[in-house]
Amino acid sequence: MRRTLLRSPAFGHDLGKWLKRHLHTAPSIEATLEELSADASHSSLRTHKLHGSLAGCWACSAGYDLRIALEYIQHEGQEAILLLA
């Protein structure tokens, strides 16, 4: 089941800052977001629940030193993924 990816303002800001310093990672991030939309539980993403102040949220790997925080939400009657940071 393909899910819609929604970007929070914080995610857009964080992504812009990251790409300014690490432009070479753009293709990897794009591939990660595509895979996340297609299958959020794919083993290459290493999707896992978060604890502490981010309890209830999830994270996935977008590279060796980059994680994407996300939340599963309902959007227009379907399950979507809100990209947090």
C-alpha positions, 0 to 999 in steps of 0.5 A, spaced: 500 500 500 503 506 497 502 512 502 502 519 501 508 523 504 507 529 508 512 534 510 512 538 516 515 545 516 520 543 521 522 537 516 523 542 510 527 546 514 532 540 516 532 537 510 534 544 506 540 545 512 542 538 511 542 538 503 546 545 503 552 541 507 551 534 504 548 535 497 551 528 495 546 525 499 540 527 495 539 521 491 540 517 497 534 521 501 530 521 495 530 513 494 529 513 502 523 517 501 520 513 495 521 506 499 518 509 505 512 511 501 512 504 497 513 500 504 515 503 510 517 496 513 522 495 508 528 492 511 533 497 508 529 502 512 530 499 519 524 503 521 523 503 529 519 506 534 522 511 538 522 512 546 522 518 550 520 525 548 518 522 541 514 516 544 509 515 539 513 517 533 518 512 528 524 513 525 527 510 519 534 510 516 536 514 510 544 513 510 549 511 515 549 518 519 542 520 517 535 518 520 528 521 518 523 522 524 516 520 522 509 519 524 503 515 521 497 519 521 490 519 517 490 524 511 483 525 507 481 518 509 487 514 508 493 512 512 499 517 510 506 519 513 508 525 516 515 527 516 517 530 522 525 531 522 
